[in-house]
Amino acid sequence: MPATLCPSIDLANDVFPLSEFRGKLTECIARTRDTHRPILITQNGKSASVLLSVSDFERLRETVELLDDVHAAEAEIERGETFSTPEVEAYLKKEGLL
């Protein structure tokens, strides 16, 4: 897996007009899987879609879910919906988790 979440698109090699993409579908799928670089597909000269490997798509999805959780936690903190350390310790002891 690459170190970055989503590597940059190589504009010289990773942009395909839809008509060219159709003829190179198998090659493009292998390229995204092997290089972890997304492929940009254009239609009528404008960006239309992006092809990602399944593993990279899953990593992006997991990251978005994690960020959603962080935003939800930040909102809870802003609303004062927090617990002190002693409260958490008491709860964990009561549940047999500590």
Secondary structure, 3 states (H helix, E strand, C coil): CCCCCCCCCCCCCCEEEHHHHHHCHHHHHHHHHHHCCCEEEEECCEEEEEECCHHHHHHHHHHHHHHHHHHHHHHHHHCCCCCCHHHHHHHHHHCCCC
